[in-house]
Amino acid sequence: MTGKSIEERKAALRARVQSQLQASQDATEQRALVSSEELVVSVEDVDAAVELAAERTKQRWLRLEEVERGRWRTIAASLILLGSLLGMMSGALILQGNPSDIISSSFFASTDSVDIIGTAIQAEEGTEVENVTVELIDIETNTILNSVQTDVNGLFVIENAISKLHLLKLSKEGYNTMELKIIPEKAGVGPITMSYGNATITRDHHTVATGWDLESAVGLSTTIGILTVITGIVGIQAAVEVRRGKYYRRTQYLAGISLFSRGLIIFGPALILAGMITMVFIREQFDDYQGE
């Protein structure tokens, strides 16, 4: 083998080696470049995925929060609605009493005349006084309308006395004369005491109604029944407003008015009050509420 050929082979070998080294270096640089590009793309994808997951989680929590808010509003509305319905039932029961039947009943119906029944009793001894003269006198004309005597039991009966103011006069020798202003009633008059003496004693046994009569009481009861029903209806509107969640203060005012519906005396107002308290805790869920 000649020296020239050896040199040529060495040069060729070096050339191949350098070519392979260059190719390896190029391949390494290319892989590094590709790896760098892949790494950048991967980070962007991860960021996008994280943002998407965060947004989905946020939306999920918002939906859960809205469901929870709606649940509490439903509870508050249900409490107010139930209390208001009880109030309307109470008002209906009051109105179903039919006051006109009570007024027109025979018990309360006025009569033109009644029998006056009474007893004369000796004041000191408590025994019945016989043969006492009992006179029914028209107080306006001072006319004697009827006159009877007490029996052995001190009992007297004056029949068909007109129901208006009269003077009932009891007299007997040796006893004080008793003059009683009365309005004859079915219940009669109580025992009348006769004391020894010769004076005249006047007493007023009739009463003038200065307070509420039956018709006024029935009218008041009817008014209360109507107001109870109306405030119950207001409570139903309050329950609707709670479900809408628009106006916090107006809803509280309506619920406050519905407290007067008095459902079953205290149970209805207690339920409505519980609903109002619940609204206080969820007031930020109303559109017009501004936290202070």
C-alpha positions in Angstrom: 0.0 0.0 0.0 1.5 3.3 -1.0 1.8 6.4 1.2 -0.5 8.3 -1.0 -3.3 6.0 -0.7 -3.0 5.9 3.1 -3.2 9.7 3.2 -6.2 9.7 1.0 -8.0 7.2 3.2 -7.2 9.1 6.3 -8.6 12.3 4.7 -11.6 10.5 3.5 -12.1 9.0 7.0 -11.7 12.4 8.6 -14.2 13.8 6.2 -16.8 11.1 7.0 -16.2 11.6 10.7 -16.6 15.4 10.4 -19.7 14.9 8.3 -21.2 12.5 10.9 -20.2 14.9 13.7 -21.8 17.8 11.7 -24.9 15.7 11.1 -25.1 14.7 14.7 -24.7 18.4 15.8 -27.4 19.5 13.3 -29.7 16.7 14.6 -29.1 17.7 18.2 -29.8 21.4 17.4 -32.9 20.4 15.5 -34.2 18.3 18.3 -33.5 21.1 20.8 -35.4 23.5 18.6 -38.3 21.1 18.3 -38.3 20.4 22.0 -38.3 24.1 22.8 -41.2 24.7 20.4 -43.1 21.8 21.9 -42.5 23.0 25.4 -43.9 26.5 24.6 -47.0 25.1 23.0 -47.5 22.8 25.9 -47.5 25.7 28.5 -50.0 27.6 26.5 -52.3 24.6 26.3 -52.0 24.1 30.0 -52.8 27.7 30.7 -55.8 27.5 28.5 -57.0 24.3 30.0 -56.5 25.7 33.5 -58.5 28.8 32.6 -61.3 26.7 31.1 -61.4 24.5 34.1 -61.5 27.5 36.4 -64.3 29.1 34.4 -66.3 25.9 34.4 -65.8 25.5 38.2 -66.9 29.1 38.7 -70.0 28.6 36.7 -70.8 25.4 38.6 -70.4 27.2 41.9 -72.6 30.1 40.7 -75.3 27.6 39.7 -75.1 25.9 43.0 -75.2 29.2 44.8 -78.2 30.3 42.9 -79.9 27.0 43.7 -79.1 27.5 47.4 -80.4 31.1 47.3 -83.6 30.0 45.6 -84.0 27.3 48.3 -83.8 29.8 51.1 -86.2 32.2 49.3 -88.6 29.3 48.9 -88.4 28.5 52.6 -89.1 32.1 53.5 -92.0 32.4 51.0 -93.5 29.1 52.3 -93.5 30.3 55.9 -95.2 33.6 55.0 -97.7 31.9 52.7 -98.7 29.3 55.3 -99.1 31.9 58.0 -101.2 34.1 55.7 -103.4 31.2 54.7 -104.0 30.4 58.4 -105.0 34.1 58.8 -107.5 33.9 56.0 -109.0 30.8 57.5 -109.4 32.6 60.8 -111.0 35.5 59.1 -113.4 33.2 57.3 -114.4 31.5 60.6 -115.1 34.9 62.1 -117.3 35.9 59.2 -119.1 32.5 59.1 -120.5 33.3 62.6 -123.5 34.9 60.7 -124.1 37.9 63.1 -127.5 38.6 61.5 -128.8 35.3 62.9 -127.5 36.2 66.4 -129.2 39.6 66.2 -132.5 38.1 65.0 -132.6 35.2 67.4 -135.4 35.0 69.9 -132.9 35.3 72.8 -131.9 38.8 71.7 -135.1 39.8 70.1 -136.8 42.7 72.0 -140.2 42.1 73.4 -143.0 44.7 73.9 -144.1 43.4 77.3 -142.9 41.0 80.0 -144.0 39.8 83.4 -142.4 41.4 86.4 -141.6 38.8 89.1 -140.0 39.7 92.4 -139.9 39.0 96.1 -140.3 41.2 99.2 -137.9 40.2 102.0 -137.7 41.7 105.5 -134.3 43.3 105.8 -133.4 42.6 109.4 -134.7 39.0 109.7 -134.5 37.9 106.1 -138.0 36.5 106.1 -140.6 36.9 103.4 -143.0 39.8 103.8 -146.7 39.1 103.1 -149.4 41.5 101.9 -147.0 44.2 100.6 -148.7 46.4 98.1 -146.8 46.5 94.8 -147.7 49.2 92.3 -146.4 49.6 88.8 -146.5 53.4 88.0 -145.9 55.1 84.6 -143.0 57.4 85.5 -143.9 60.0 82.9 -147.6 60.4 83.9 -147.4 59.1 87.5 -150.3 56.8 86.7 -150.7 53.5 88.5 -150.8 50.8 85.7 -151.1 47.8 87.9 -151.3 46.9 91.6 -150.8 43.5 93.3 -150.2 42.0 96.8 -147.3 39.7 97.8 -148.3 36.2 98.9 -147.2 34.3 101.9 -143.8 33.7 100.3 -143.4 37.4 99.6 -143.7 36.7 95.9 -145.5 39.1 93.5 -146.2 39.0 89.7 -147.2 41.9 87.5 -148.2 40.6 84.1 -147.7 42.2 80.7 -145.6 45.2 81.7 -144.3 47.2 78.8 -140.6 47.2 78.5 -139.8 50.8 79.3 -138.9 52.8 82.3 -141.4 52.4 85.2 -141.6 53.1 88.9 -142.2 50.1 91.1 -143.6 51.0 94.5 -143.7 48.6 97.4 -145.5 49.8 100.6 -146.9 48.3 103.8 -147.8 49.8 107.1 -144.8 49.7 109.5 -142.3 49.5 106.7 -140.4 52.0 104.7 -141.9 52.6 101.2 -139.6 51.3 98.5 -139.6 53.1 95.1 -137.5 51.4 92.4 -136.9 52.7 88.9 -136.9 49.7 86.6 -137.1 48.6 83.0 -139.1 45.3 83.0 -137.0 42.3 81.7 -137.5 38.6 81.4 -135.0 38.0 84.2 -137.3 39.8 86.6 -136.2 41.9 89.6 -134.1 40.7 92.4 -135.3 40.3 96.0 -136.4 43.7 97.4 -135.7 44.3 101.1 -138.3 45.9 103.3 -137.0 47.6 106.5 -139.0 48.9 109.4 -139.9 52.6 109.3 -142.1 55.1 107.7 -139.7 56.8 105.2 -139.6 56.6 101.4 -136.5 55.1 99.9 -135.9 55.6 96.2 -133.5 53.4 94.2 -132.5 53.2 90.6 -132.5 49.6 89.4 -132.3 50.3 85.7 -129.0 50.8 83.8 -128.4 52.9 80.7 -126.1 51.2 78.2 -123.1 53.5 77.7 -120.8 51.0 76.2 -121.0 48.6 73.2 -124.3 47.1 72.5 -124.7 43.8 70.7 -125.0 45.3 67.2 -121.8 47.3 67.7 -120.0 44.3 69.0 -121.1 42.2 66.0 -120.1 45.0 63.6 -116.7 45.1 65.2 -116.3 41.4 64.9 -117.3 41.5 61.2 -114.8 44.3 60.6 -112.1 42.3 62.3 -112.9 39.3 60.1 -112.7 41.3 56.9 -109.4 42.9 57.9 -108.1 39.5 58.8 -108.9 38.2 55.4 -107.4 41.3 53.7 -104.2 41.1 55.6 -104.0 37.4 54.8 -104.2 38.3 51.1 -101.4 40.8 51.6 -99.3 38.0 53.1 -99.9 35.9 50.0 -98.6 38.8 47.9 -95.6 39.1 50.2 -94.8 35.4 49.6 -94.9 36.0 45.9 -92.5 38.9 46.2 -90.1 36.8 48.2 -90.0 34.3 45.4 -89.4 37.0 42.9 -86.5 38.5 44.9 -86.9 42.0 43.5 -87.8 44.4 46.3 -86.5 43.6 49.8 -88.0 46.5 51.9 -91.4 46.4 50.1 -91.6 42.6 50.7 -90.8 43.1 54.4 -93.5 45.8 54.7 -96.1 43.5 53.1 -95.1 40.6 55.4 -95.3 42.9 58.4 -98.9 43.9 57.4 -99.8 40.2 57.1 -98.9 39.7 60.8 -102.3 41.2 61.6 -104.0 38.3 59.9 -103.8 36.5 63.3 -103.9 33.0 61.9 -105.0 30.7 64.8 -104.2 33.6 67.2 -100.4 33.1 67.4 -99.4 30.3 65.0 -99.9 32.2 61.8 -98.0 35.3 63.0 -95.2 33.1 64.3 -94.8 31.5 60.9 -94.8 34.8 59.1 -92.3 36.2 61.6 -90.0 33.2 61.0 -90.2 34.0 57.2 -89.3 37.6 57.8 -86.3 36.6 59.9 -85.2 34.3 57.1 -85.4 37.2 54.7 -83.1 39.3 56.9 -80.3 36.6 56.4 -80.8 36.4 52.6 -81.5 40.1 52.0 -78.5 40.4 49.7 -80.3 38.1 47.3 -82.9 40.8 46.5 -82.1 43.0 43.5 -82.7 46.4 45.2 -80.8 45.6 48.4 -77.7 47.7 49.0 -75.5 46.6 51.9 -74.7 49.2 54.4 
